[in-house]
Amino acid sequence: MTQQAPLPNRPLAGITVLDFGQVYQGPYATLLMAQAGADVIKIEPPQGEPLRRRAPPGKSTTFPIAMLNSNKRAIALNLKDERGRELLFRMVKKGDVLLENFAPGVMDRLGVGWSVLHEINPRLVYATGSGYGITGPDRDNLAMDLTIQAVGGLIAATGFPEGPPLKSGPAVVDFISGIHLYAAVVTALFKRERTGEGRLVEVAMQEAAYPTITSQLHAYHDTGKRPERTGNASHGRVPINVYPAKDGYVAMNLAVEEHWHSLLKAMGREDMRDDPRFCDNAARVAHREETDAAIAAWTRTLGKMEIFAIAKQRRIPLAPVREVDEVMHDPHMHERGFLQEIEHDEIGRITVPSSPLRLHGADKVAVTPSPKLRQHNAEIYGGWLGLSPDDIAGLERDGVI
């Protein structure tokens, strides 16, 4: 009897994920799975997922594709064709997880929804991410990161009081909900280890975003009034703000009085310590503009990294406001191995992240570049499902894979 090779020492080694994730939310969830050791098979329609279609002519990779789909294998599959659905059924029999973030009901209309696939493989964990959830009166509302930021209260909370509400620059809700989707899958797999049964798990972007407005909920609870936007400041603590430097800005968040006293020493303004306008947080909130003006008078005289060095020495919670290129080349994240430079044969040398989940004692997963569309058709359909080269060629010719 042939013995199987032992699995690598990685938490999700031996788990096969059928990844229908698209754009940011789904692919980030499955990226975390891949970097925890799962075999993630990225399944796309023959024309590629939406981010593929933004690639230059003749190529199938954009920077987001490369960043969010490393360590995966890629195939094409047309679920609108009966032969495509049959191929999916064969994969589901052998798989552990199927993840998708289509609009609610899309997979059901194609005949490959949870109820169908659960019958084929009762151990399957089926994960779905959507804007508003798969039930409820709003389930069919169209959802994008921006619209969920709007309906979820994030935009109303962002901006300056005299200006309009602002969206977050990054696509925060896509990634917050992607993390929740990963957690839902891993939780379901943990339960399956005990019961042997798979289950349907879902994450609604709106619900994943709700906890981010905790500070605004706090203010509303305490006052009964809608909190005003505060720009870079805080409703209840001063100083919390962004201050100008000679060459940019620094962000400061002083949580306790010891931080304030340390800042006064750094500024050479210990005279402010006993001033009734600044003697405690309540006084500083009442004299917010004067407090911020005194701090800005000091920060303007120094470069942002000079201020940062002083703050580090005195244990003041402060950081330079960095631009995207500064963040991408951060020495600390490169030293820890979170950021790595790799060569991608379609878009050149790029910086990509590994998983923020540090699983100490597990084997490290080396970063491999994201695959091209259909790159692993032969490997998956031939090596895994056992189709002949002629069968694969015919399915590709007919637009099934």
Phi, psi and omega per residue, in radians:
M1 nan 2.253 -3.118
T2 -1.341 2.230 3.113
Q3 -1.512 2.433 3.082
Q4 -1.314 2.550 3.075
A5 -1.144 2.491 3.125
P6 -1.096 2.572 3.131
L7 -1.254 2.606 3.040
P8 -1.050 2.727 3.127
N9 -1.398 1.237 3.116
R10 -2.368 2.416 -2.989
P11 -0.967 -0.653 -3.089
L12 -1.849 0.299 3.065
A13 -1.044 2.370 -3.124
G14 1.600 -0.136 3.102
I15 -1.636 2.248 3.106
T16 -1.861 2.216 -3.087
V17 -1.987 2.185 3.030
L18 -1.647 1.884 -2.903
D19 -1.820 1.803 3.009
F20 -1.694 0.289 -3.126
G21 -1.093 2.550 3.139
Q22 -2.407 2.688 -3.117
V23 1.054 -2.047 -2.999
Y24 -1.873 -0.846 -2.955
Q25 -1.040 -1.044 -3.118
G26 -1.101 -0.868 -3.139
P27 -1.041 -0.563 3.114
Y28 -1.218 -0.705 3.097
A29 -1.027 -0.776 -3.105
T30 -1.345 -0.436 3.009
L31 -1.069 -0.771 3.104
L32 -1.068 -0.643 3.103
M33 -1.159 -0.789 3.136
A34 -1.057 -0.702 -3.103
Q35 -1.389 -0.090 2.965
A36 -1.717 0.100 3.017
G37 1.880 -0.030 3.135
A38 -1.257 2.675 3.007
D39 -1.559 1.812 -3.067
V40 -1.775 2.119 3.113
I41 -1.844 1.897 -3.131
K42 -1.379 2.058 -3.068
I43 -1.934 2.112 -3.068
E44 -2.216 2.730 2.993
P45 -1.117 2.793 -3.077
P46 -0.947 -0.486 3.112
Q47 -1.498 -0.046 3.139
G48 1.573 2.794 3.095
E49 -1.248 2.925 -3.033
P50 -0.921 -0.690 -3.123
L51 -1.202 -0.452 3.069
R52 -1.117 -0.655 -2.988
R53 -1.250 -0.118 3.085
R54 -1.609 -0.033 -3.117
A55 -1.262 2.699 3.080
P56 -1.054 2.754 3.131
P57 -0.936 2.362 3.114
G58 1.490 -0.061 3.130
K59 -2.154 2.825 -3.121
S60 -2.220 0.275 -3.077
T61 -2.193 2.262 2.929
T62 -1.974 2.950 -3.126
F63 -1.030 -0.797 3.110
P64 -1.060 -0.642 3.068
I65 -1.046 -0.800 -3.112
A66 -1.147 -0.646 -3.077
M67 -1.291 -0.631 -2.976
L68 -1.779 -0.010 -3.049
N69 -2.274 0.402 3.021
S70 -1.168 2.774 3.089
N71 1.085 0.443 3.083
K72 -2.122 2.840 2.954
R73 -1.890 2.621 -3.015
A74 -2.191 2.338 3.030
I75 -2.358 2.861 3.026
A76 -1.902 2.571 -3.133
L77 -2.727 2.234 3.131
N78 -1.738 1.807 -3.105
L79 -1.346 -0.123 3.081
K80 -1.437 -0.155 3.108
D81 -1.785 2.369 -3.116
E82 -0.996 -0.652 3.127
R83 -1.153 -0.590 3.078
G84 -1.144 -0.729 3.105
R85 -1.128 -0.684 3.113
E86 -1.106 -0.664 3.086
L87 -1.115 -0.705 3.105
L88 -1.092 -0.738 3.124
F89 -1.017 -0.686 3.128
R90 -1.153 -0.680 3.117
M91 -1.204 -0.680 -3.133
V92 -1.072 -0.635 3.108
K93 -1.040 -0.507 -3.076
K94 -1.790 -0.169 -3.038
G95 -1.641 2.990 3.140
D96 -1.982 -0.627 -3.065
V97 -2.360 2.428 2.903
L98 -2.152 2.247 -3.134
L99 -2.188 2.367 3.065
E100 -2.544 2.649 3.025
N101 -2.295 0.838 2.987
F102 -1.384 2.999 3.026
A103 -1.093 2.598 3.132
P104 -0.940 2.330 3.072
G105 1.648 -0.238 -3.091
V106 -1.071 -0.869 -3.105
M107 -1.163 -0.627 3.092
D108 -1.099 -0.750 -3.128
R109 -1.143 -0.480 3.093
L110 -1.441 -0.117 -3.139
G111 1.451 0.342 -3.109
V112 -2.300 0.570 3.140
G113 -1.369 -3.082 -3.072
W114 -0.963 -0.839 -3.040
S115 -1.086 -0.651 3.127
V116 -1.247 -0.831 -3.060
L117 -1.244 -0.535 3.091
H118 -1.127 -0.598 3.091
E119 -1.171 -0.640 -3.124
I120 -1.251 -0.710 -3.136
N121 -2.467 1.682 -3.114
P122 -1.103 -0.243 3.121
R123 -1.544 -0.084 -3.064
L124 -1.202 2.312 2.933
V125 -1.646 2.062 -3.101
Y126 -1.869 2.062 -3.090
A127 -2.005 2.305 3.118
T128 -2.277 2.298 3.061
G129 -1.955 2.373 -3.131
S130 -2.571 3.082 -3.113
G131 -1.267 -0.837 -2.999
Y132 -2.135 0.021 -3.116
G133 1.786 2.947 -3.065
I134 -1.664 0.046 3.028
T135 -2.325 3.007 3.060
G136 1.674 2.834 -3.045
P137 -1.133 -0.398 -3.088
D138 -1.730 0.125 -2.971
R139 -1.017 -0.539 -3.078
D140 -1.652 0.080 3.055
N141 -1.125 2.393 3.088
L142 -1.170 2.471 -3.045
A143 -2.366 2.283 2.957
M144 -2.310 2.909 3.141
D145 -0.897 -0.824 -3.106
L146 -1.068 -0.783 -3.079
T147 -1.217 -0.562 3.088
I148 -1.286 -0.638 3.002
Q149 -0.988 -0.677 -3.117
A150 -1.206 -0.955 -3.055
V151 -1.252 -0.393 -3.099
G152 -1.522 -0.031 3.086
G153 1.616 -0.054 -3.097
L154 -1.233 -0.715 -3.093
I155 -1.208 -0.707 3.121
A156 -1.073 -0.463 -3.108
A157 -1.541 -0.099 -2.998
T158 -1.973 2.367 -3.134
G159 2.111 3.132 -3.134
F160 -1.680 2.659 -3.038
P161 -1.035 -0.536 -3.109
E162 -1.517 -0.082 -3.086
G163 -1.987 -3.128 3.130
P164 -1.341 2.844 3.025
P165 -1.108 2.619 -3.072
L166 -2.236 2.520 2.996
K167 -1.348 2.790 2.961
S168 -1.197 2.488 3.099
G169 -1.054 -0.935 3.097
P170 -1.339 2.888 3.126
A171 -1.484 1.240 -2.970
V172 -1.151 -0.654 -3.040
V173 -1.245 -0.663 3.080
D174 -0.951 -0.777 -3.052
F175 -1.409 -0.633 3.056
I176 -1.048 -0.793 -3.123
S177 -1.245 -0.531 3.050
G178 -1.110 -0.685 3.083
I179 -1.123 -0.750 3.101
H180 -1.090 -0.642 3.140
L181 -1.143 -0.731 3.045
Y182 -1.014 -0.805 -3.117
A183 -1.093 -0.673 3.134
A184 -1.112 -0.739 3.138
V185 -1.123 -0.840 -3.095
V186 -1.130 -0.654 3.090
T187 -1.097 -0.744 3.130
A188 -1.161 -0.660 3.083
L189 -1.133 -0.649 3.092
F190 -1.084 -0.774 3.114
K191 -1.134 -0.656 3.136
R192 -1.093 -0.570 3.095
E193 -1.044 -0.525 -3.106
R194 -1.550 -0.582 -3.002
T195 -1.956 -0.358 -3.063
G196 1.402 -0.015 -3.070
E197 -1.851 2.346 2.976
G198 -1.380 3.140 3.131
R199 -2.835 2.896 3.038
L200 -1.544 2.245 3.032
V201 -2.196 2.558 3.141
E202 -2.460 2.681 3.036
V203 -2.330 2.215 3.026
A204 -1.692 2.269 3.140
M205 -0.969 -0.741 -3.118
Q206 -1.017 -0.746 -3.103
E207 -1.285 -0.629 3.106
A208 -1.155 -0.537 -3.101
A209 -1.391 -0.411 -2.994
Y210 -0.952 -0.787 -3.102
P211 -1.084 -0.324 -3.119
T212 -1.180 -0.326 3.140
I213 -1.707 0.472 -3.121
T214 -0.976 -0.761 -3.128
S215 -1.076 -0.694 3.127
Q216 -1.205 -0.675 3.078
L217 -1.094 -0.678 3.102
H218 -1.061 -0.847 -3.113
A219 -1.093 -0.711 3.137
Y220 -1.155 -0.710 3.138
H221 -1.081 -0.716 -3.064
D222 -1.304 -0.542 -3.013
T223 -1.948 -0.379 -3.033
G224 1.309 0.121 -3.123
K225 -2.094 2.632 3.050
R226 -1.131 2.213 -3.131
P227 -1.219 2.455 3.065
E228 -1.297 2.700 2.990
R229 -1.155 2.510 -3.072
T230 -2.101 0.207 -3.121
G231 1.098 -2.169 3.126
N232 -1.632 0.018 -3.093
A233 -1.613 -3.059 -3.137
S234 -2.161 2.653 3.083
H235 -1.141 -0.716 -2.886
G236 -1.987 -0.078 -3.120
R237 -2.367 2.486 3.083
V238 -2.447 2.273 0.105
P239 -1.634 2.223 2.836
I240 -2.331 1.944 -3.064
N241 -3.013 3.092 3.024
V242 -1.926 2.276 -3.022
Y243 -2.128 2.581 -3.103
P244 -1.316 2.461 2.982
A245 -2.017 3.096 3.122
K246 -1.096 -0.512 -3.022
D247 -2.240 0.449 -3.135
G248 2.694 -2.334 -3.080
Y249 -2.520 2.785 2.978
V250 -2.246 2.627 3.111
A251 -1.952 2.352 -3.055
M252 -2.264 2.404 3.124
N253 -2.455 1.619 -3.084
L254 -1.589 1.991 -2.987
A255 -1.608 -0.513 -3.075
V256 -2.337 2.875 -3.072
E257 -1.105 -0.527 3.110
E258 -1.051 -0.620 3.090
H259 -1.116 -0.733 -3.139
W260 -1.107 -0.742 3.135
H261 -1.143 -0.657 3.093
S262 -1.147 -0.677 3.101
L263 -1.118 -0.747 3.134
L264 -1.040 -0.699 3.086
K265 -1.105 -0.775 3.139
A266 -1.081 -0.647 -3.117
M267 -1.391 -0.234 -3.017
G268 1.233 0.557 -3.085
R269 -2.187 0.782 3.126
E270 -1.149 -0.206 3.054
D271 -1.117 -0.402 -3.122
M272 -1.328 -0.248 -3.023
R273 -1.081 -0.686 -3.108
D274 -1.765 0.054 3.073
D275 -1.193 2.203 -3.089
P276 -1.046 -0.331 3.115
R277 -1.332 -0.351 -3.009
F278 -2.263 0.142 -2.936
C279 -1.234 -0.410 3.067
D280 -2.634 3.067 -3.048
N281 -1.080 -0.715 -3.139
A282 -1.047 -0.720 3.117
A283 -1.141 -0.714 -3.129
R284 -1.198 -0.627 3.054
V285 -1.067 -0.722 3.127
A286 -1.201 -0.424 -3.138
H287 -2.135 0.831 -3.064
R288 -0.974 -0.870 -3.055
E289 -1.111 -0.700 3.135
E290 -1.179 -0.704 3.114
T291 -1.088 -0.863 -3.122
D292 -1.117 -0.629 3.138
A293 -1.134 -0.689 3.135
A294 -1.147 -0.711 3.131
I295 -1.179 -0.780 -3.109
A296 -1.119 -0.567 3.097
A297 -1.066 -0.564 3.094
W298 -1.414 -0.840 -3.055
T299 -1.111 -0.548 -3.127
R300 -1.107 -0.323 -3.073
T301 -1.521 -0.085 -3.024
L302 -2.299 2.761 3.007
G303 -1.307 2.751 -3.057
K304 -1.119 -0.593 3.132
M305 -1.330 -0.499 3.018
E306 -1.113 -0.781 3.123
I307 -1.095 -0.734 -3.140
F308 -1.068 -0.734 -3.136
A309 -1.111 -0.737 3.106
I310 -1.104 -0.766 -3.120
A311 -1.109 -0.712 3.101
K312 -1.060 -0.755 -3.105
Q313 -1.110 -0.651 -3.062
R314 -1.728 0.107 3.102
R315 1.040 0.825 3.086
I316 -1.777 2.222 -3.122
P317 -1.223 1.719 -3.053
L318 -2.663 2.598 3.090
A319 -2.596 2.635 3.044
P320 -1.221 2.542 3.017
V321 -1.434 1.948 -3.024
R322 -1.831 2.592 3.070
E323 -1.474 2.947 -2.996
V324 -1.037 -0.662 -3.124
D325 -1.212 -0.566 3.096
E326 -1.190 -0.689 3.127
V327 -1.159 -0.761 -3.081
M328 -1.104 -0.498 -3.126
H329 -1.819 0.400 -3.113
D330 -1.041 2.070 -3.088
P331 -1.082 -0.619 -3.104
H332 -1.109 -0.847 -3.118
M333 -1.202 -0.542 3.053
H334 -1.234 -0.704 3.131
E335 -1.079 -0.669 3.133
R336 -1.355 -0.146 3.129
G337 1.469 0.084 3.109
F338 -1.222 -0.802 3.055
L339 -1.707 2.367 -3.140
Q340 -2.423 2.538 3.032
E341 -1.657 2.264 3.113
I342 -2.313 2.828 3.050
E343 -1.683 2.210 3.063
H344 -1.983 2.221 -2.971
D345 -1.226 -0.194 3.094
E346 -1.784 -0.595 -3.069
I347 -2.125 0.149 3.012
G348 1.501 -2.722 -3.077
R349 -1.380 2.196 -3.093
I350 -2.392 2.773 3.035
T351 -1.748 2.217 -3.125
V352 -2.246 2.667 3.106
P353 -1.588 2.691 2.879
S354 -1.721 -2.923 -3.064
S355 -1.355 2.384 3.001
P356 -1.227 -0.202 -3.130
L357 -1.442 1.828 -3.115
R358 -1.539 1.882 -3.067
L359 -1.805 1.446 -3.023
H360 -1.098 2.393 -3.108
G361 1.615 -0.218 3.102
A362 -1.576 2.691 3.069
D363 -1.121 2.424 3.110
K364 -1.258 2.437 3.071
V365 -1.659 2.004 3.117
A366 -1.209 2.427 -3.135
V367 -1.288 2.239 3.017
T368 -2.016 2.513 -3.076
P369 -1.062 2.658 3.108
S370 -1.062 2.556 -3.119
P371 -1.429 2.762 2.996
K372 -1.334 2.840 3.044
L373 -1.029 2.288 3.125
R374 1.233 0.115 -3.017
Q375 -0.972 -0.571 -3.045
H376 -1.968 0.400 3.097
N377 -0.935 -0.879 -3.095
A378 -1.150 -0.693 -3.097
E379 -1.149 -0.745 -3.096
I380 -1.404 -0.940 -3.068
Y381 -1.251 -0.562 3.120
G382 -1.521 -1.104 -3.067
G383 -1.166 -0.639 -3.058
W384 -1.607 -0.791 -3.117
L385 -1.640 -0.266 3.046
G386 1.489 0.326 3.093
L387 -1.292 2.615 3.120
S388 -1.374 2.787 3.068
P389 -0.976 -0.657 3.126
D390 -1.160 -0.711 3.097
D391 -1.062 -0.791 -3.126
I392 -1.102 -0.781 3.138
A393 -1.066 -0.709 3.125
G394 -1.153 -0.720 3.116
L395 -1.161 -0.666 3.078
E396 -1.146 -0.720 -3.133
R397 -1.107 -0.598 -3.110
D398 -1.531 0.014 3.115
G399 1.326 0.360 3.117
V400 -1.459 -0.614 3.140
I401 -2.314 nan nan
